[in-house]
Amino acid sequence: MSTIAWIDETIATIYPTMYPLEHDGHKILEIYSIHEARERLQEILAADVIICELRLSDGMRGSFPGLNFIDELHAGSNKVPPVVIFSTAANSVSARRYKELDIKDVIQKPVQPSALQAAIERIFNATPALSFG
């Protein structure tokens, strides 16, 4: 069974997207804020995949706090699990920034369960990262 660390302050609104992953045998760690993510850092780094909202609001500066948090993970660890980003503005971040952080996929909200399942399958099947440029 794989573990997915899901960091999104609006996670309760996307439970239906989570259910197919749980049905497929994935364990979901629900994390509702960057503050909570920092407290559960070891769990996140031990996960098989990280799903993170691009625009998390608490405790971070800048336009894209979710990416800034992923950047923090890379700065503090040499092994960060693959990352999928959720965004209401999927094209607002440069391809260079996604490549720097080794983002595996960007999924626009509202999230379709099939799109998320496909992204997770690509990660577990070691399909190459998406081309953002």
N, C-alpha and C positions, 0 to 999 in steps of 0.2 A: 504494500500500500504506500502510495506517495503522499507527501504532505505539501499543501499549498498555503503559504502565508498570504492572506488577503487583507490589504491595508486600504481602507476606504471608509471615510466618515459617513457615507450614505449607504453602507453595506446592507442595512435592513431593507432598503428599497429594491435591492437586486437579488434577494433570496431565491427567486425562481431561476436565476441564472446559475446559482450555486448548486441546486438540487441535482442536475444531471451529472455534475462532477462527483458529488457524493455517491450517487448511484453507481458511477463507474469505479468506485472504490477509493477515491481520493479523500484524505482527511483535510478539512479546512480549518485553519487557524484564523479566527475572525479578530481583526485588529482595527479599532475605530479611530485612531488618531496617531499622529507622529509621536506625541508624548508616550502613548501606550507602546508604540513600536520600539521606541528607545528602551523602554523597560523590558521588552521581550526580545531584545536583540539576538540573544543566543538561539532562541526558537526560530527566529526568522532566518538566521544564517544556516541553521540545520535543515531548513525546509528544502524541498526539491525544486520548487518554483515560487516566485514572488509575483503577486498581482498587486499593482499599486495605482491609485488614482493620481493623475498628473497634478491636479490643483488642490491637494490637501491644504487646509487652511491654518491649522494650529501650530504655533511654535516655530515657524520657518519664515524666512524672508525671501522675497523674490517672487517672480511670476509663476514659477512652477515648483512649489515646495515638494511635491512627490518626487520629481527628478533630483532635487537637491538632497532629499533623504537617501535616494539610491546612490548618489555621489558620495554621501557620508559613509554608506556601507562599503563602497569600494576603497575609500581612503583608510578605513579601519580594518579591512580584512582582505586577504589575498584570494579568498574563495567566496564569491557571492553567487547565490543560485540564479538561474535564468530569470529574467524579468519580463512581465507583460504589463504594459501601461494602459490604463483606461483614461479616456479623455472625452470631454464634450467638444474639444477643439483639436482633433487628431493631427492636423497639419500645421499647428502653430509653433512647433518646435523644429529646429533645423535637423536635417538628416545627420549632420556632423555630430550634434549633441547626442542623438540616439546611438550612433556608432561608438562614440567615446564611452558610453555607459553600457555597451553591449546589450541594448534592449532587443529582445527577441521578437516582440510584436507590439503593435499599438492598435487598440480596439476602441472605436468610437462609441460613446453612449448615445442612446440606450443600447446596452449590450445584448446582442442576440446570443442565446445559449449555444447555437451551432458554431458561431464565430469563435467563441471562447473555447469550446471543445476542440475545434480545429487547431487553434493556437497551442493548446496544451499538448495535443497529439504531435504537432510538429516538434515541440521541444523534446518530448520523450522518445520520438523516433529519430532524433538527431538530424532533422532536416535543417539545412543551413538557415541562418538568420535572414530575415526579410531584407530586401534592398530598400533603403529609405531615400535613395537619391537617384 
